[in-house]
Amino acid sequence: MPVGFIEALDQEARGIARQEGKAIFIEGALPGETVEYASYRKKPNYEQAHLLRVLQPAAARVAPACPHFGVCGGCAMQHLEISAQVAVKQRVLEDNLLHIGHVRPEQILPPIRGETWGYRRKARLGVRKVPRKGGILIGFHEKRSSYIADMQSCAVLHPKVSALLLPLRELVGALSIAERLPQIEVAVGDACVALSLRILEPLTAEDETRLRAFADQHGIVFYLQPKGPDTVYRFHPAAEPALDYRLPEFDLVMPFGPTDFTQVNHGVNRMMIRRALEWLDPRPGERIADLFCGLGNFTLPIARRGASVVGVEGSAALVERALACARLNGLAGWTRFAVANLFECTPEFLAALGGQEKILIDPPREGALEVIKSLPEADETGAFPAPRRIVYVSCNPATLARDAAVLAHQKGYRFTAAGVLNMFPHTAHVESIAVFER
């Protein structure tokens, strides 16, 4: 079998070796290791390979905590010590900024880290009947596969959800629609565990009785989704407990729906908001825009600091939720919201928001290029003044680097600071905060 020396990790946490000028991407290998591998895909310029044996292990290699690691596709880095994981993500961020954006921040921020295990409060679990494996399987997909991993537990899911994986198998297997229930969406609030069942056929009366008994026994809430996300409704119990999360530092309660976008890691979310507001530094009377605002995760903390905030989001349902959150927390007078597709943003749209002194941007993986392009140029006197400070929260270092290049090279901003957030420990997912100032 071929042997390779691992030089680095790629953005999917695969070890990179080189043989005769060709890159070999080896799953499970770590930098500094010498390994045996077997290629399963060969291309002219690269190969993809399985790790067969570690001949010389890295000092940072650890035993994975989860028995399903390596088969389940939910995690990619459990074999790497957590501080080294964060260092890898910091390097990925810096490499993207340098090689894609040709920019460097003036300051590298200390990484934000939270709980290592049991942190995941949002997840989408596949459900499939597999008779040769004992019946119903519930979990994440296997690596590079549409098959569901045979998971009895999950080390990164909230512990209460992990403990439900096997009981849920028995429950689903007893339903009349066991083969017509392809997905369970998990949402864990501060006082409530909610499971949304995607049902392709109606439940029978006996099915409903089973679900009610299971919810009462395990202290959870069932929602049902017969069609698209807009059809989700609460099934049992009908009222309390509420699905929400708290931001104690800002005295906020944030109700949300079981399929709404919220951050998966509540502890890191709190630290992320704190850091973002430290750099944004909202002051009473300032005008600030929160773009891609969702249900107001940043909007309401900014308003709590006394600034006047406009939140913009493409989802009308999330804007309605944000309005309700603002009213619930007594912040309707400091906030307003608009529904708009920011991927089609124009200078005229930004001007219509009313001359924002600062902007917070928290886009999806596609980034915020049209928003950035719509800002005035460095030497331009436009219809609205350029915001003097931008805090950019990113879930994709490549699109952050692209947008940072426009801000630094065309729009006249200093790239003040950047750093990673370990929102998804044991995965290769890189989240970060970047700060830009005129």
Wavefront OBJ file of the C-alpha trace (Angstrom):
o trace
v 0.000 0.000 0.000
v 1.240 3.562 -0.682
v 2.653 5.609 2.184
v 2.327 9.376 2.508
v 3.427 12.177 4.817
v 0.597 14.544 5.762
v 1.456 18.210 5.229
v -1.833 19.908 6.170
v -5.609 19.566 6.386
v -7.968 20.738 3.669
v -11.270 22.514 4.325
v -13.035 19.176 4.772
v -10.508 18.089 7.436
v -8.824 15.572 5.140
v -5.076 15.120 5.400
v -3.088 16.287 2.362
v -0.114 14.288 1.134
v 1.734 14.729 -2.155
v 3.009 12.038 -4.476
v 4.883 13.061 -7.629
v 3.205 16.465 -7.655
v -0.303 15.082 -7.153
v -2.349 15.983 -4.058
v -3.708 13.000 -2.112
v -6.669 13.817 0.189
v -6.775 11.183 2.940
v -9.751 11.000 5.290
v -8.753 10.568 8.928
v -5.098 11.565 8.512
v -3.576 14.466 10.464
v -0.710 16.902 9.775
v 2.703 15.523 10.697
v 1.644 11.898 10.351
v 3.037 9.196 8.123
v 0.224 6.930 6.975
v -0.717 4.077 4.706
v -3.708 4.803 2.493
v -5.852 3.354 -0.283
v -7.241 5.603 -3.008
v -10.906 5.231 -3.945
v -11.014 8.014 -6.556
v -8.208 8.923 -8.913
v -8.091 12.024 -11.085
v -5.226 13.458 -13.159
v -4.358 16.105 -10.532
v -5.523 14.560 -7.265
v -6.718 11.426 -5.498
v -9.160 10.793 -2.666
v -8.224 8.075 -0.227
v -9.117 6.118 2.895
v -6.704 5.932 5.808
v -5.528 2.356 6.351
v -2.923 2.662 9.077
v -1.108 5.412 10.979
v 2.601 4.604 10.961
v 3.656 7.711 12.900
v 0.839 9.503 14.770
v 0.605 13.226 15.370
v 0.898 14.481 18.953
v -2.555 16.015 18.629
v -4.264 12.734 17.695
v -6.838 11.591 20.281
v -9.311 8.730 20.548
v -12.721 9.776 19.157
v -15.379 9.965 21.863
v -18.151 8.673 19.611
v -18.231 4.995 18.538
v -19.861 6.017 15.249
v -17.064 8.390 14.224
v -15.648 7.443 10.844
v -18.944 6.044 9.596
v -21.364 8.831 10.486
v -20.921 11.939 8.370
v -21.867 14.355 11.172
v -18.292 14.915 12.432
v -14.927 15.109 10.694
v -12.395 15.979 13.428
v -13.078 13.971 16.586
v -9.641 12.368 16.207
v -7.971 15.774 16.614
v -7.524 17.455 20.011
v -9.966 20.365 20.395
v -7.360 23.164 20.643
v -5.734 21.843 17.481
v -9.153 21.817 15.786
v -9.553 25.513 16.564
v -6.027 26.235 15.326
v -6.831 24.459 12.040
v -9.946 26.599 11.608
v -7.992 29.767 12.331
v -5.466 28.741 9.657
v -8.282 28.030 7.175
v -9.689 31.507 7.795
v -6.316 33.230 7.390
v -5.445 31.217 4.273
v -8.748 32.105 2.623
v -8.329 35.781 3.438
v -4.797 35.809 2.051
v -5.162 33.631 -1.051
v -8.707 34.536 -2.126
v -9.071 38.102 -0.875
v -5.395 39.151 -0.734
v -6.138 40.797 2.606
v -4.838 40.503 6.147
v -6.609 41.786 9.272
v -4.665 44.185 11.470
v -5.558 42.047 14.482
v -6.277 38.329 14.896
v -8.908 37.902 17.593
v -8.725 35.117 20.186
v -10.970 32.242 19.115
v -14.385 31.869 20.709
v -14.865 28.407 22.165
v -17.727 26.804 24.057
v -18.869 23.337 25.057
v -17.121 20.552 23.189
v -19.813 17.874 23.489
v -23.612 17.889 23.604
v -23.737 21.365 22.130
v -25.913 20.789 19.078
v -29.478 22.077 19.549
v -30.586 22.087 15.911
v -30.334 19.079 13.626
v -32.107 17.281 10.811
v -32.128 13.517 11.297
v -32.889 11.038 8.567
v -35.316 8.174 9.174
v -35.303 4.944 7.171
v -36.584 1.402 7.583
v -33.727 -1.075 7.087
v -34.925 -4.588 7.972
v -31.455 -6.163 7.733
v -30.264 -3.745 10.467
v -33.162 -4.443 12.777
v -35.821 -2.049 11.497
v -35.858 1.745 11.812
v -32.631 3.779 11.742
v -32.600 7.412 12.885
v -29.546 9.645 12.574
v -27.195 11.515 10.297
v -26.169 10.206 6.896
v -23.074 8.077 6.561
v -20.047 9.683 4.923
v -20.452 10.131 1.166
v -23.697 8.174 1.286
v -27.475 8.459 1.324
v -27.612 5.662 3.934
v -28.527 6.529 7.515
v -25.803 5.779 10.060
v -26.711 3.114 12.615
v -26.486 5.461 15.621
v -27.387 4.427 19.162
v -26.171 7.752 20.552
v -24.569 11.007 19.388
v -21.846 12.823 21.297
v -22.518 16.238 19.752
v -26.321 16.288 19.944
v -27.943 17.726 23.059
v -27.816 14.867 25.617
v -31.598 14.607 25.887
v -31.887 14.175 22.120
v -29.049 11.643 22.034
v -30.837 9.595 24.689
v -33.982 9.553 22.537
v -32.415 7.980 19.441
v -33.168 4.383 20.396
v -36.628 5.050 21.924
v -37.544 6.963 18.764
v -36.640 3.938 16.649
v -39.139 1.845 18.589
v -41.805 4.561 18.382
v -41.486 5.120 14.631
v -41.369 1.387 13.983
v -44.755 1.025 15.700
v -46.458 3.732 13.617
v -48.651 2.846 10.655
v -46.649 5.302 8.521
v -43.201 4.076 9.580
v -42.053 3.979 5.948
v -43.619 7.347 5.188
v -41.784 9.362 7.848
v -38.436 10.309 6.261
v -37.166 13.026 8.591
v -37.169 14.349 12.147
v -36.085 17.936 12.730
v -34.665 18.689 16.173
v -34.978 22.064 17.912
v -33.892 22.431 21.547
v -34.830 25.579 23.424
v -33.910 26.549 26.951
v -37.054 24.881 28.360
v -38.252 22.619 25.576
v -37.093 19.820 23.275
v -39.127 19.890 20.055
v -39.190 17.152 17.414
v -40.869 17.905 14.080
v -41.965 14.776 12.229
v -42.138 15.007 8.435
v -45.164 12.851 7.608
v -46.049 11.911 4.045
v -49.373 10.305 5.036
v -51.913 11.146 7.762
v -51.562 9.547 11.172
v -54.140 7.106 12.452
v -55.860 7.615 15.790
v -53.626 4.892 17.251
v -50.528 6.681 15.900
v -51.640 9.902 17.576
v -52.149 8.093 20.876
v -48.616 6.649 20.664
v -47.099 10.078 19.964
v -48.924 11.705 22.883
v -47.814 8.971 25.263
v -44.189 9.201 24.073
v -44.149 13.014 24.444
v -45.571 12.824 27.963
v -43.181 10.038 29.002
v -40.035 11.785 27.740
v -41.017 15.426 28.367
v -40.777 16.588 24.762
v -42.995 18.400 22.262
v -44.036 16.899 18.943
v -44.711 19.007 15.874
v -46.035 17.572 12.614
v -45.092 18.671 9.095
v -47.408 17.195 6.435
v -45.978 19.223 3.528
v -43.505 22.133 3.264
v -41.916 23.997 6.216
v -44.881 26.392 6.368
v -47.214 23.504 7.261
v -45.533 22.672 10.585
v -47.922 22.752 13.533
v -47.687 21.902 17.195
v -49.272 18.516 17.924
v -48.676 17.663 21.598
v -48.629 19.099 24.188
v -50.766 21.897 22.786
v -49.406 24.796 24.856
v -46.509 24.936 27.311
v -43.549 24.581 27.417
v -42.527 27.332 25.003
v -39.756 26.912 22.424
v -37.360 29.812 22.968
v -33.812 30.714 23.956
v -32.563 33.359 26.364
v -29.895 36.024 26.074
v -29.453 36.912 29.778
v -26.763 39.538 29.156
v -29.330 41.583 27.240
v -32.432 40.514 29.223
v -34.000 38.997 26.104
v -36.316 36.072 25.446
v -36.299 34.842 21.829
v -39.245 32.594 20.876
v -38.743 30.633 17.658
v -40.487 28.029 15.536
v -39.188 24.460 15.259
v -38.019 24.955 11.665
v -36.798 28.564 12.042
v -33.098 29.213 11.535
v -31.341 29.604 14.882
v -27.734 29.000 15.858
v -27.049 25.377 16.787
v -24.737 26.227 19.683
v -26.424 28.464 22.260
v -23.326 29.037 24.382
v -21.174 30.137 21.451
v -24.082 32.212 20.136
v -24.104 34.242 23.363
v -20.344 34.814 23.159
v -20.619 35.675 19.460
v -23.241 38.335 20.155
v -21.121 39.776 22.953
v -18.054 40.045 20.708
v -20.015 41.462 17.784
v -21.505 44.173 19.971
v -18.152 44.975 21.559
v -16.821 45.802 18.086
v -20.003 47.375 16.741
v -20.228 49.494 19.902
v -23.853 50.617 19.481
v -24.652 53.892 21.234
v -27.989 55.465 22.175
v -29.363 57.386 19.201
v -27.150 55.745 16.566
v -28.716 54.341 13.411
v -27.609 50.778 12.718
v -28.640 48.196 10.114
v -28.704 44.455 10.800
v -28.678 42.724 7.415
v -29.773 39.085 7.099
v -31.265 39.615 10.559
v -33.277 36.390 10.884
v -35.490 36.542 13.941
v -33.431 39.359 15.479
v -30.539 37.482 17.110
v -28.358 40.610 16.780
v -31.074 43.209 16.157
v -32.568 43.066 19.620
v -29.255 43.129 21.558
v -28.250 46.181 19.490
v -31.570 47.842 20.291
v -31.134 47.014 23.972
v -28.030 49.204 23.878
v -30.240 52.141 22.865
v -29.519 52.334 19.133
v -32.214 52.594 16.483
v -32.005 49.403 14.419
v -33.460 48.319 11.099
v -33.375 44.580 10.471
v -33.578 43.254 6.907
v -34.330 39.626 6.059
v -35.493 37.739 2.973
v -37.972 35.532 4.826
v -41.301 37.177 5.604
v -41.988 34.521 8.241
v -38.740 35.319 10.083
v -39.478 39.050 9.906
v -42.873 38.407 11.506
v -41.095 36.413 14.210
v -38.568 39.230 14.717
v -41.365 41.788 15.074
v -43.042 39.596 17.666
v -39.731 39.198 19.549
v -39.220 42.965 19.565
v -42.696 43.552 20.971
v -42.317 40.806 23.581
v -39.065 42.366 24.835
v -40.339 45.958 24.822
v -38.114 47.023 21.924
v -40.672 47.862 19.237
v -39.825 51.549 19.573
v -36.139 50.962 18.786
v -36.576 48.513 15.912
v -38.116 48.273 12.480
v -37.909 45.435 9.985
v -38.083 45.001 6.224
v -38.460 41.998 3.939
v -35.982 42.145 1.059
v -33.810 39.868 -1.054
v -30.346 41.117 -0.121
v -28.771 38.989 -2.851
v -30.279 41.603 -5.190
v -29.304 44.591 -3.050
v -28.787 47.977 -4.751
v -27.369 51.344 -3.656
v -30.899 52.721 -3.838
v -32.155 50.114 -1.387
v -29.396 50.897 1.133
v -30.092 54.608 0.742
v -33.774 53.992 1.470
v -32.869 52.432 4.808
v -31.965 55.917 5.992
v -28.237 56.524 6.289
v -26.989 53.869 8.696
v -23.879 54.782 10.669
v -22.915 51.150 11.309
v -23.877 47.818 9.763
v -23.885 44.268 11.039
v -23.971 41.598 8.313
v -24.703 37.921 9.042
v -25.292 36.263 5.658
v -25.673 32.595 4.713
v -22.838 30.726 3.006
v -23.287 32.695 -0.225
v -21.983 35.816 1.498
v -23.076 39.412 1.010
v -21.414 40.500 -2.229
v -24.319 42.556 -3.586
v -24.627 44.383 -0.267
v -20.888 45.135 -0.267
v -20.940 46.267 -3.912
v -23.847 48.609 -3.121
v -21.817 50.598 -0.577
v -20.263 53.870 -1.794
v -16.751 53.667 -3.254
v -13.831 55.007 -1.254
v -13.795 58.353 -3.088
v -17.493 58.508 -3.966
v -19.991 61.044 -2.668
v -23.139 59.001 -2.960
v -26.778 59.380 -2.119
v -26.056 58.103 1.404
v -22.985 58.181 3.653
v -20.953 55.008 3.898
v -21.244 53.292 7.305
v -18.129 53.968 9.301
v -17.995 50.470 10.785
v -19.054 47.034 9.538
v -19.138 43.873 11.633
v -19.394 40.834 9.372
v -20.363 37.449 10.853
v -19.485 34.687 8.395
v -20.182 30.962 8.054
v -17.985 30.596 4.956
v -14.373 31.844 4.954
v -14.209 31.813 1.146
v -17.108 34.232 0.626
v -15.917 36.352 3.557
v -12.514 36.631 1.851
v -14.153 37.617 -1.447
v -16.269 40.294 0.240
v -13.363 41.519 2.378
v -11.358 42.123 -0.792
v -14.058 44.450 -2.141
v -14.331 46.297 1.168
v -10.558 46.752 1.502
v -9.537 47.344 -2.121
v -12.566 49.197 -3.529
v -14.646 50.608 -0.707
v -11.897 52.197 1.366
v -12.228 50.178 4.584
v -9.478 49.136 6.948
v -9.631 45.449 7.792
v -9.410 45.923 11.538
v -9.819 42.451 13.009
v -10.918 38.858 12.396
v -11.188 35.633 14.356
v -12.930 32.281 14.397
v -15.898 31.004 16.385
v -15.947 27.269 17.079
v -19.704 27.020 16.548
v -19.468 23.380 15.374
v -16.771 21.496 17.341
v -15.489 18.291 15.693
v -16.641 19.417 12.244
v -14.697 21.263 9.568
v -17.255 24.096 9.562
v -15.576 27.511 10.056
v -17.483 30.513 11.423
v -15.838 33.857 12.022
v -16.249 37.539 12.826
v -14.529 40.283 10.844
v -14.457 44.045 11.490
v -14.023 46.814 8.913
v -13.701 50.560 9.559
v -13.514 53.697 7.451
l 1 2 3 4 5 6 7 8 9 10 11 12 13 14 15 16 17 18 19 20 21 22 23 24 25 26 27 28 29 30 31 32 33 34 35 36 37 38 39 40 41 42 43 44 45 46 47 48 49 50 51 52 53 54 55 56 57 58 59 60 61 62 63 64 65 66 67 68 69 70 71 72 73 74 75 76 77 78 79 80 81 82 83 84 85 86 87 88 89 90 91 92 93 94 95 96 97 98 99 100 101 102 103 104 105 106 107 108 109 110 111 112 113 114 115 116 117 118 119 120 121 122 123 124 125 126 127 128 129 130 131 132 133 134 135 136 137 138 139 140 141 142 143 144 145 146 147 148 149 150 151 152 153 154 155 156 157 158 159 160 161 162 163 164 165 166 167 168 169 170 171 172 173 174 175 176 177 178 179 180 181 182 183 184 185 186 187 188 189 190 191 192 193 194 195 196 197 198 199 200 201 202 203 204 205 206 207 208 209 210 211 212 213 214 215 216 217 218 219 220 221 222 223 224 225 226 227 228 229 230 231 232 233 234 235 236 237 238 239 240 241 242 243 244 245 246 247 248 249 250 251 252 253 254 255 256 257 258 259 260 261 262 263 264 265 266 267 268 269 270 271 272 273 274 275 276 277 278 279 280 281 282 283 284 285 286 287 288 289 290 291 292 293 294 295 296 297 298 299 300 301 302 303 304 305 306 307 308 309 310 311 312 313 314 315 316 317 318 319 320 321 322 323 324 325 326 327 328 329 330 331 332 333 334 335 336 337 338 339 340 341 342 343 344 345 346 347 348 349 350 351 352 353 354 355 356 357 358 359 360 361 362 363 364 365 366 367 368 369 370 371 372 373 374 375 376 377 378 379 380 381 382 383 384 385 386 387 388 389 390 391 392 393 394 395 396 397 398 399 400 401 402 403 404 405 406 407 408 409 410 411 412 413 414 415 416 417 418 419 420 421 422 423 424 425 426 427 428 429 430 431 432 433 434 435 436 437 438
